[in-house]
Amino acid sequence: MGQRHKYADAIIAFFMGDKYRVKPPAKKYRVALFNNIYTSTADTPEDVEFYEKDIGFVRWLTDWVEYEE
């Protein structure tokens, strides 16, 4: 089977009626503490890996937090 079309959900919703909305996927982040002074947010697993290797990284202040725009 081929790859799903990028806008498949929107196309199906459009043909199902005259009003439609495709809910966007939830985004997530977590907050890191550096040098016991400042914080930064990580949005991707790559950010997490990068931050954890930083010499100033102390700990994660939060678990992954999901939000919608």
Residue frames as qw, qx, qy, qz and C-alpha x, y, z in Angstrom:
[[0.000, 0.888, 0.459, 0.000, 0.00, 0.00, 0.00],
 [0.405, 0.547, -0.017, 0.733, 1.24, 3.50, -0.82],
 [0.248, -0.136, -0.438, 0.853, 1.91, 6.36, 1.51],
 [0.022, 0.759, 0.621, -0.194, -1.12, 8.25, 2.79],
 [0.269, 0.676, 0.223, 0.649, -1.77, 11.59, 1.05],
 [0.264, 0.082, -0.379, 0.883, -0.63, 14.62, 3.06],
 [0.327, -0.037, 0.147, -0.933, -4.16, 16.13, 3.11],
 [0.302, -0.190, -0.901, -0.247, -6.21, 12.91, 3.14],
 [0.125, -0.455, -0.735, 0.486, -8.08, 13.80, 6.36],
 [0.145, 0.440, 0.073, -0.883, -9.03, 17.24, 5.05],
 [0.293, 0.109, -0.660, -0.683, -10.16, 15.84, 1.69],
 [0.264, -0.304, -0.915, -0.019, -12.33, 13.18, 3.33],
 [0.051, -0.495, -0.550, 0.671, -13.81, 15.72, 5.76],
 [0.175, 0.303, -0.222, -0.910, -14.58, 18.09, 2.86],
 [0.372, -0.037, -0.743, -0.556, -16.56, 15.46, 0.96],
 [0.227, -0.333, -0.880, 0.249, -18.44, 14.42, 4.09],
 [0.079, -0.826, -0.522, 0.196, -20.15, 17.79, 4.49],
 [0.306, 0.823, 0.105, 0.467, -19.93, 21.49, 3.93],
 [0.274, -0.859, 0.316, -0.295, -18.29, 22.26, 7.30],
 [0.936, -0.022, -0.257, 0.239, -15.11, 20.57, 8.38],
 [0.138, -0.864, 0.439, -0.203, -12.11, 20.96, 10.61],
 [0.880, 0.087, -0.409, 0.227, -9.18, 18.64, 10.93],
 [0.567, -0.818, 0.095, 0.025, -7.72, 18.87, 14.41],
 [0.414, 0.720, -0.522, 0.197, -3.98, 19.59, 14.25],
 [0.810, -0.112, -0.512, 0.265, -1.71, 17.17, 16.06],
 [0.515, -0.856, -0.022, 0.046, -0.76, 18.12, 19.62],
 [0.469, 0.651, -0.425, 0.419, 2.70, 19.55, 20.11],
 [0.801, -0.551, -0.188, 0.136, 4.91, 18.88, 23.09],
 [0.288, 0.725, -0.398, 0.482, 7.86, 20.30, 24.98],
 [0.762, -0.510, -0.314, 0.247, 9.82, 19.88, 28.19],
 [0.039, -0.953, 0.171, -0.246, 11.78, 22.38, 30.25],
 [0.831, 0.037, -0.302, 0.466, 15.47, 22.00, 31.12],
 [0.366, -0.924, 0.063, 0.084, 17.48, 23.76, 33.82],
 [0.736, 0.432, -0.180, 0.490, 21.02, 24.92, 33.01],
 [0.399, 0.298, -0.394, 0.773, 23.67, 26.00, 35.55],
 [0.265, -0.559, -0.670, 0.409, 20.90, 26.49, 38.15],
 [0.071, -0.356, -0.016, 0.932, 20.36, 29.87, 36.48],
 [0.429, 0.328, -0.226, -0.811, 18.32, 29.65, 33.29],
 [0.646, 0.207, 0.716, -0.162, 15.83, 27.41, 31.52],
 [0.257, 0.337, -0.570, -0.704, 15.14, 26.39, 27.95],
 [0.802, 0.180, 0.371, -0.433, 12.51, 24.29, 26.22],
 [0.148, -0.233, 0.881, 0.385, 13.14, 21.20, 24.13],
 [0.669, 0.306, 0.039, -0.676, 10.63, 20.44, 21.38],
 [0.829, 0.350, -0.389, -0.198, 12.19, 17.38, 19.77],
 [0.944, -0.285, 0.044, 0.162, 14.12, 14.25, 20.82],
 [0.670, 0.432, -0.092, 0.597, 17.15, 15.80, 19.10],
 [0.121, -0.773, 0.171, -0.599, 16.88, 18.84, 21.41],
 [0.819, -0.543, 0.089, -0.165, 16.69, 16.52, 24.43],
 [0.922, 0.032, -0.008, 0.385, 19.84, 14.68, 23.38],
 [0.409, 0.612, -0.101, 0.669, 21.68, 17.95, 22.67],
 [0.360, -0.767, 0.137, -0.513, 20.69, 19.52, 26.00],
 [0.902, -0.428, 0.051, -0.023, 21.60, 16.44, 28.05],
 [0.834, 0.171, -0.043, 0.523, 25.13, 16.49, 26.57],
 [0.113, 0.827, -0.087, 0.543, 25.60, 20.18, 27.44],
 [0.487, 0.092, -0.609, 0.619, 28.06, 20.72, 30.29],
 [0.154, -0.185, 0.308, -0.920, 25.69, 23.19, 31.98],
 [0.636, -0.285, -0.510, -0.504, 22.68, 20.86, 31.95],
 [0.249, -0.312, 0.691, -0.603, 21.40, 20.21, 35.49],
 [0.238, 0.218, 0.932, -0.166, 18.07, 18.41, 35.13],
 [0.154, -0.409, -0.634, -0.638, 14.65, 18.34, 33.51],
 [0.200, -0.021, 0.430, -0.880, 12.12, 20.51, 35.32],
 [0.715, 0.196, 0.195, -0.642, 9.11, 18.92, 33.61],
 [0.569, 0.132, 0.790, 0.185, 8.08, 15.76, 31.85],
 [0.098, 0.197, 0.605, 0.765, 6.78, 16.11, 28.30],
 [0.245, 0.490, 0.452, -0.704, 3.89, 18.62, 28.24],
 [0.255, 0.365, 0.734, 0.512, 1.38, 18.41, 25.37],
 [0.153, 0.559, 0.256, -0.774, -0.48, 21.44, 24.08],
 [0.452, 0.567, 0.616, 0.309, -2.62, 22.47, 21.13],
 [0.193, -0.043, 0.136, 0.971, -2.30, 25.67, 19.16]]
